[in-house]
Amino acid sequence: MVGGKSALNMSTLIEAGASFKTRVSYLKRGSHPMCDYSLHAVKTRPAQVGETVITTTFRGTSTRGFASEREPTVAVCMLPGTELAFADDVRYDNRWIWTRTTDWRVGKFNQIEPEVADRHHDAIEFPDGSHVLVTQLCEGQRATVLQLPVTEGERAAKATEAPRTEAIVTG
């Protein structure tokens, strides 16, 4: 229960286009900032290098995303720049009858038009610059997390590390 509402009701509220103020308030209560807004009522965790994720639709939402093979009900969230290798060419639908297939098995997780409220932003960007929204990916596709992006905190930590010095011995 969150604020007297069940997670399912909160998910419905968010997907129905709850006000920006309501969503921000919900986010401040601990939702994971790496997932699309429509997954904030779903249990989440960050992606890990080397793990296999599967595209799925999460119960209580109409949103597709990535889940771990071991935890199919937990959304695996990614930072923009996370690199993925799919087992097969990526398949997606555009909410019509036909499924389409790309010519790509690798892609980079990204967000498109993040300034536009009340819509899905999570996308896979392909080497040719094209992209597909994660929520349009066909269910059941497997991908391996190849690499995570360097975060600002990691950059700052590396910048403050003392440079290694080696003694030069001459004889």
Secondary structure, 3 states (H helix, E strand, C coil): CECCECHHHHHHHHHCCCCHHHHHHHHHCCCCCCCCHHHCCCCEEECCCCCEEEEEECCCCCCEEEEECCCCCCEEECCCCCEEEECCCCEEECCCCCEEECCCCEEEEEECCCCCCCCCCEEEECCCCCEEEHHHECCCCEEEEEECCCCHHHHHHHHHCCCCCCCCCCC
